[in-house]
Amino acid sequence: MTIEAWDAFEAAARKAGEQRIEDLFVAEPDRLERLTVDAAGLTLDLSKQPWTAEAFEAAVELAKACDVEAARARLFGGEAVNVTENRAVLHPALRAPKGADYAAKGEPVSRAVEAGRAKMRTFVEEVRGGPIRTILHIGIGGSDLGPRLVWEALKPLNPEIDLRFVANVDGGEFAQATADLDPATTLVIAVSKTFTTLETMANARAAREWLGGRGQFAAVSANVAEAVKFGVPQERVFAFWDWVGGRYSVWSAVGLSCAIALGWEAFEGFLEGAAAMDDHFTSAPLEANAPVLLALAHMLNRNGLNRPIRAVVPYAQRLRLLPAFLQQLEMESNGKQVDAAGAPVARPTAGSVFGDAGTNGQHAFFQLLHQGTDIIPVDFIAVARTDEGPTGMHEMLLANCLAQAEALMVGKRDAAEPWRRFEGNRPSSMILLDRLTPQTLGALIALYEHKTFVEGVLWGINSFDQWGVELGKSLASRILGELTGGDALPHDPSTAALIARLKR
């Protein structure tokens, strides 16, 4: 049945792709109402995507045939949906309200989550009531991108406690982050699931030395013993669990730095917004389910119309890191060439994601979006209201956002000169937040988490492992030994020559 549903979906997508999107508003009077969804404080307008009513129906039938609802139940039920590592994947448990009853592979976890959250809150209040003026957050990948996005999105204009980030093993980032800091008023928080990550541990050692023996150091890790061995007092080690994937971990103690710098109330609101999206995802029917429909729109373009690239453009400077966050979330989760059983995938999986804040992106890559030879779908994200900035500027920002989405769809086909002409018929999704608050930010991130999961289900892959990054890590350790005086090891001719050149 799945094969037939895929065949029907792809055939309907190709047929839909022959029509102009703007014409569908005339042919389908209910189009705007049917393709607009309100969920957890967000509004999604998917009417500028290239699906006809027939293609939309085929997309929903594909989700049913691939058993998205059953897969969703397994995820929230704590089954080992990460099959290659035999792990549950329960980030929804991290933001569930008090009294929830989640279990990972049959083992209750909600009480442990609540205890961890209580320990975080106590520490947050302790730090905010003391002399600390800056948090230096050290992590990489999911231990960095999530907290960095949250801080950029929500930080006060004049924060009582500042938050700095160090991720890259390039010492320049550490030097820049600490250049104007006073070690006496800085708290270092090192975040690593294993507490063995090369980049994070190099920066953690540098920070420990920079502190000069001061004890202002905390750690977040699933490997508590290793953090204690590093020298962090056990009461300042905040644990999380093997069922928390790195790129889904900001809801856990990985978000501790943000909770301190923003305050507990803001962090709690962030969790509440994500929990509201969880409720919507688990209860709304597929045809009106925001994460499901956002995923199906992507599949329509990626698989139905062979469009392997997508742009994400937040018309909110505070959300400028969202494209980078989604690169890891989507490309690390679904950049897979075998299915969950280890067989080659039947069709292309995750596409490439890029983007920048609007209106900056308009002066960089939008020429390609409008007149390039590839059709690149766009996710626009906008915030309806804000109290920041000079009068009139926000309306100018919103006008640009709406104009670009309209221009991509309608084009300009009647210009006399060919270089002024463009066909339009280029799809986009619009995600509208009433305001950028902790709650709506939490809902937005959870929306994309569930979208990514749904896509993995449709492709039949495991969205929760990342074996592809392991080889580079192990080779880097070998090469590091050579660059620091160790014996030469076998390499390809190019790598061997580059090592030799660097050692001169």
PyMOL commands that set and color helices and strands:
alter all, ss='L'
color gray80, all
select helices_A, chain A and resi 2-17+21-27+31-34+53-65+68-76+91-95+110-128+142-154+171-178+183-185+198-211+224-230+234-236+246-248+253-262+264-283+286-288+290-304+317-319+322-334+360-363+366-371+393-410+418-420+438-459+467-483+493-503
alter helices_A, ss='H'
color red, helices_A
select strands_A, chain A and resi 36-39+42-45+103-104+107-108+134-138+162-166+186-191+217-221+237-239+309-315+352-354+378-383+428-433
alter strands_A, ss='S'
color yellow, strands_A
deselect
rebuild
show_as cartoon
